[in-house]
Amino acid sequence: MITEILKTYPFIVLDGAFSTELERQGFSINDDLWSAIALYKNPDMVKAVHLSYYRAGSDIVTSASYQATLQGFEKKGFTRDEGKKLLRKSVELVQEARDEYLSSAPEEKRPAPLVAASIGPYGAYLADGSEYKGHYGKTREELADFHRERMQVLAEAGPDLFACETIPSLVEALAEADVLSEIPGASGWISFSCKDEFHTCGDDLIGDCAEALDEFPQVKAIGVNCTAPEYVESLIREIRKHTDKPVVVYPNSGEHYDAGSKTWNGASAEYADYVRTWYAAGARLIGGCCRTTPADIRKVAEYRKELLEL
């Protein structure tokens, strides 16, 4: 479906940060489940955030399952079956938001909106920051075993595709690609978190990652997210040297977190200005990650409208 959309549109508009919007509305995500706690504490707010992104122009909105795992729910006291229901609910809430959007959507030239099931890295379950390094000491097979059941449960809810995101290492990306290949009809993108212009947070060359994933037909796009925007242009160009698959990017806003003062400092450039650079470099799915908002995504969608009018 990604390929089909790109035959008509210059690029696909993704959504922006989910947890940022929860916090802006006063919802605390200070928990091992992070934003996934909203799935059972305030599902109406989850749906409202998803709807805000469809209204801002997102073609694909991603479920609140990034840090949602069966093991994590069990730690909170839920049964295995209750955890599975919450995983499926994460996809259903996006589907409900999409349906509500379509019921009153204005007539405009844009793709039919899609739903992506988010799959975060193993380190997100650990909730100790290790997803930003990826040095878990786990094999490809062990990581596949960890991801398999929740990906299968999410697939039962019928998402249009999977978003395997913020992956710090090639070994974990290969594990998720293995599981994707086991689920009939499943496909999606894999995006890495990167520490500089050339390397993932787990020290792999992004070009090597693109080359390794190129052979998986279920992987429809390869790229980066949760990464400083100033690194992204180089990363796009490196990926494109090793694959013809569409490049997906949804970096952070560019603000930097000061752990001492527990505050965010301003970005070095307007997010919308970066988007033009990323598109020129070859990105074909573009959105935002941490600290980006529906306002940022609206500007991404407006840039696509400009391109369509040329």
C-alpha positions as CSV (number, residue, x, y, z in Angstrom):
1,M,0.0,0.0,0.0
2,I,2.9,2.3,0.6
3,T,4.1,1.7,-3.0
4,E,0.6,2.4,-4.4
5,I,0.3,5.7,-2.5
6,L,3.7,6.9,-3.7
7,K,2.6,6.4,-7.3
8,T,0.2,9.3,-6.8
9,Y,1.6,11.4,-4.0
10,P,5.2,12.8,-3.6
11,F,5.4,11.5,0.0
12,I,3.3,10.0,2.8
13,V,2.5,12.1,5.8
14,L,2.9,10.3,9.2
15,D,1.8,11.4,12.6
16,G,3.8,13.1,15.4
17,A,4.5,12.5,19.0
18,F,1.9,10.7,21.0
19,S,3.2,11.0,24.5
20,T,3.9,14.8,24.0
21,E,0.2,15.3,23.3
22,L,-0.9,13.3,26.4
23,E,1.4,15.4,28.6
24,R,0.1,18.7,27.0
25,Q,-3.3,17.6,28.1
26,G,-2.2,17.0,31.6
27,F,-1.9,13.2,31.5
28,S,1.1,11.9,33.4
29,I,3.2,9.2,31.7
30,N,5.7,8.7,34.5
31,D,5.3,4.9,34.5
32,D,7.2,1.8,33.3
33,L,4.4,1.5,30.6
34,W,5.0,5.1,29.6
35,S,2.2,6.3,27.3
36,A,0.6,2.8,27.1
37,I,-0.9,3.4,30.6
38,A,-3.4,5.7,28.8
39,L,-4.9,2.6,27.1
40,Y,-6.6,1.6,30.3
41,K,-6.6,4.9,32.3
42,N,-8.0,7.2,29.6
43,P,-8.8,5.5,26.2
44,D,-10.9,8.5,25.2
45,M,-7.9,10.7,25.4
46,V,-5.9,8.2,23.3
47,K,-8.5,8.3,20.6
48,A,-8.6,12.1,20.7
49,V,-4.9,12.3,20.1
50,H,-5.1,10.0,17.2
51,L,-8.0,12.0,15.7
52,S,-6.0,15.2,16.1
53,Y,-3.3,13.8,13.8
54,Y,-5.8,12.6,11.1
55,R,-7.3,16.1,11.2
56,A,-3.8,17.6,10.9
57,G,-3.2,15.7,7.7
58,S,-1.6,12.4,8.7
59,D,-2.1,9.6,6.2
60,I,-0.9,7.0,8.7
61,V,-1.5,7.2,12.5
62,T,0.3,4.8,14.8
63,S,-1.1,3.0,17.8
64,A,-0.2,3.6,21.4
65,S,1.5,0.2,21.7
66,Y,5.1,1.3,21.5
67,Q,5.8,0.4,25.1
68,A,2.8,-2.0,25.5
69,T,3.8,-5.6,26.0
70,L,2.1,-8.6,27.6
71,Q,4.9,-8.9,30.1
72,G,4.6,-5.2,31.0
73,F,0.8,-5.5,31.5
74,E,1.3,-8.6,33.7
75,K,3.7,-6.6,35.9
76,K,0.8,-4.2,36.4
77,G,-1.5,-7.0,37.6
78,F,-3.4,-7.7,34.4
79,T,-3.9,-11.3,33.3
80,R,-2.5,-12.5,30.0
81,D,-5.9,-12.3,28.3
82,E,-6.5,-8.7,29.7
83,G,-3.1,-7.7,28.3
84,K,-4.0,-9.1,24.9
85,K,-7.3,-7.2,24.9
86,L,-5.4,-4.0,25.7
87,L,-3.0,-4.6,22.8
88,R,-5.9,-5.1,20.4
89,K,-7.6,-2.0,21.9
90,S,-4.6,0.1,21.0
91,V,-5.2,-0.6,17.3
92,E,-9.0,-0.4,17.6
93,L,-8.7,3.1,19.1
94,V,-6.8,4.3,16.0
95,Q,-9.4,2.6,13.8
96,E,-12.2,4.4,15.6
97,A,-10.4,7.7,15.3
98,R,-10.0,7.1,11.5
99,D,-13.7,6.2,11.1
100,E,-14.7,9.4,13.0
101,Y,-12.4,11.5,10.9
102,L,-13.8,10.0,7.7
103,S,-17.3,10.6,8.8
104,S,-16.8,14.4,8.6
105,A,-13.6,14.7,6.6
106,P,-13.5,17.6,4.1
107,E,-13.1,16.9,0.4
108,E,-9.4,17.1,-0.4
109,K,-6.8,15.3,-2.4
110,R,-5.1,12.9,0.1
111,P,-4.7,9.2,0.4
112,A,-7.2,7.1,2.3
113,P,-6.0,7.2,5.9
114,L,-4.3,4.1,7.3
115,V,-3.6,2.5,10.8
116,A,-0.2,1.3,11.9
117,A,0.5,-0.9,14.9
118,S,3.6,0.4,16.8
119,I,6.2,-2.1,17.9
120,G,8.9,-0.6,20.1
121,P,12.2,-2.2,20.9
122,Y,13.0,-4.7,23.6
123,G,14.6,-1.9,25.7
124,A,11.3,0.0,25.9
125,Y,9.9,-2.9,27.8
126,L,12.8,-2.8,30.2
127,A,12.1,0.9,30.8
128,D,15.7,1.6,31.8
129,G,16.8,3.7,28.8
130,S,18.6,0.7,27.2
131,E,16.6,1.1,24.0
132,Y,18.9,4.0,23.2
133,K,21.9,1.7,23.1
134,G,20.5,-1.7,22.2
135,H,23.2,-3.6,24.0
136,Y,20.9,-6.2,25.6
137,G,23.0,-9.3,25.2
138,K,20.1,-11.0,23.4
139,T,20.4,-13.1,20.2
140,R,18.3,-12.6,17.1
141,E,16.2,-15.6,18.0
142,E,15.7,-14.4,21.6
143,L,14.5,-11.0,20.4
144,A,12.2,-12.6,17.9
145,D,10.7,-14.7,20.7
146,F,10.1,-11.6,22.7
147,H,8.3,-9.7,19.9
148,R,6.4,-12.6,18.4
149,E,3.3,-13.0,20.6
150,R,2.5,-9.3,20.9
151,M,2.9,-8.8,17.1
152,Q,0.6,-11.7,16.5
153,V,-2.0,-10.3,18.9
154,L,-1.8,-6.8,17.3
155,A,-2.2,-8.4,13.9
156,E,-5.5,-9.9,15.1
157,A,-6.9,-6.3,15.4
158,G,-6.3,-5.8,11.7
159,P,-3.9,-2.9,11.4
160,D,-3.0,-1.9,7.8
161,L,0.7,-2.2,8.6
162,F,3.3,-2.4,11.4
163,A,5.6,0.4,12.5
164,C,8.7,-1.2,14.0
165,E,10.3,1.9,15.4
166,T,13.1,3.3,17.5
167,I,15.1,0.2,16.8
168,P,18.7,0.6,18.1
169,S,20.4,-2.3,16.4
170,L,20.4,-4.4,13.3
171,V,20.1,-7.6,15.2
172,E,16.8,-6.5,16.7
173,A,15.6,-5.2,13.3
174,L,16.3,-8.6,11.8
175,A,14.4,-10.3,14.6
176,E,11.3,-8.1,14.0
177,A,11.6,-8.7,10.2
178,D,11.7,-12.4,10.9
179,V,8.4,-12.2,12.9
180,L,6.8,-10.0,10.2
181,S,7.5,-12.8,7.7
182,E,5.7,-15.3,9.9
183,I,2.4,-13.3,10.0
184,P,0.3,-14.0,6.9
185,G,-0.2,-10.7,4.9
186,A,1.8,-8.6,7.4
187,S,4.0,-5.8,6.2
188,G,5.4,-2.6,7.6
189,W,8.5,-0.4,8.0
190,I,11.5,-0.6,10.2
191,S,13.0,2.6,11.5
192,F,16.2,3.0,13.6
193,S,17.2,5.4,16.3
194,C,20.6,6.9,15.4
195,K,23.3,8.7,17.3
196,D,25.0,10.5,14.4
197,E,25.0,10.9,10.7
198,F,26.0,7.3,10.0
199,H,25.4,5.0,13.0
200,T,22.4,3.5,14.8
201,C,22.4,4.0,18.6
202,G,23.7,0.4,18.8
203,D,26.7,1.3,16.6
204,D,25.6,-0.4,13.4
205,L,26.2,1.5,10.1
206,I,22.8,2.6,8.8
207,G,23.9,1.5,5.3
208,D,24.5,-2.0,6.5
209,C,21.1,-2.0,8.1
210,A,19.4,-1.0,4.9
211,E,21.3,-3.6,2.9
212,A,20.4,-6.4,5.3
213,L,16.7,-5.5,5.4
214,D,16.4,-5.0,1.6
215,E,15.9,-8.7,1.1
216,F,12.8,-8.9,3.2
217,P,9.7,-8.3,1.0
218,Q,7.5,-7.7,4.1
219,V,9.7,-4.6,5.0
220,K,8.2,-1.9,2.8
221,A,10.2,1.0,4.0
222,I,13.4,1.6,6.0
223,G,14.5,4.7,7.9
224,V,15.0,6.5,11.1
225,N,13.0,8.0,13.9
226,C,13.6,9.4,17.4
227,T,16.8,11.0,16.1
228,A,18.2,14.5,16.1
229,P,16.9,16.2,12.9
230,E,20.3,17.5,11.9
231,Y,21.6,13.9,11.3
232,V,18.7,12.9,9.1
233,E,19.7,14.2,5.7
234,S,23.0,12.2,5.8
235,L,21.2,9.1,7.1
236,I,18.7,9.3,4.2
237,R,21.5,9.4,1.7
238,E,23.3,6.5,3.3
239,I,20.1,4.3,3.3
240,R,19.5,5.1,-0.4
241,K,22.9,3.8,-1.3
242,H,21.8,0.4,-0.2
243,T,18.1,0.0,-1.0
244,D,15.5,1.2,-3.5
245,K,12.8,0.9,-0.8
246,P,11.1,4.1,0.3
247,V,12.9,5.9,3.1
248,V,10.8,6.7,6.2
249,V,11.9,9.5,8.6
250,Y,10.2,10.9,11.7
251,P,12.8,12.5,13.9
252,N,12.5,14.5,17.1
253,S,11.7,18.1,17.1
254,G,15.3,19.2,17.5
255,E,14.8,20.4,21.1
256,H,17.4,19.1,23.6
257,Y,16.6,17.8,27.0
258,D,18.6,19.1,30.0
259,A,18.5,16.4,32.6
260,G,19.8,18.9,35.3
261,S,17.0,21.3,35.0
262,K,14.5,18.8,33.5
263,T,13.6,21.2,30.8
264,W,13.6,21.2,27.0
265,N,15.7,23.8,25.1
266,G,14.7,25.3,21.8
267,A,15.3,23.7,18.4
268,S,18.0,24.9,16.1
269,A,15.6,25.3,13.1
270,E,12.0,25.2,12.2
271,Y,10.8,21.6,11.8
272,A,9.0,22.5,8.5
273,D,12.3,23.7,7.1
274,Y,14.0,20.3,7.8
275,V,11.1,18.5,6.0
276,R,12.0,20.2,2.7
277,T,15.6,19.0,3.0
278,W,14.6,15.5,3.9
279,Y,12.2,15.2,0.9
280,A,14.9,16.6,-1.4
281,A,17.4,14.0,0.0
282,G,14.9,11.2,-0.8
283,A,12.6,10.6,2.1
284,R,9.1,9.4,1.1
285,L,7.4,8.9,4.4
286,I,7.7,11.9,6.7
287,G,6.4,12.7,10.2
288,G,7.6,13.5,13.7
289,C,8.7,11.8,16.9
290,C,9.4,13.3,20.4
291,R,8.2,16.8,21.0
292,T,6.5,17.2,17.6
293,T,2.8,18.2,17.5
294,P,-0.2,18.2,15.2
295,A,0.8,21.7,14.3
296,D,4.1,20.4,13.0
297,I,2.4,17.6,11.0
298,R,0.0,20.2,9.6
299,K,3.0,22.0,8.1
300,V,4.3,18.7,6.7
301,A,0.9,18.1,5.0
302,E,0.9,21.7,3.7
303,Y,4.3,21.2,2.1
304,R,2.9,18.2,0.3
305,K,0.0,20.2,-1.0
306,E,2.6,22.7,-2.4
307,L,4.3,19.9,-4.2
308,L,1.0,18.6,-5.7
309,E,0.2,22.1,-7.0
310,L,3.5,22.5,-8.8
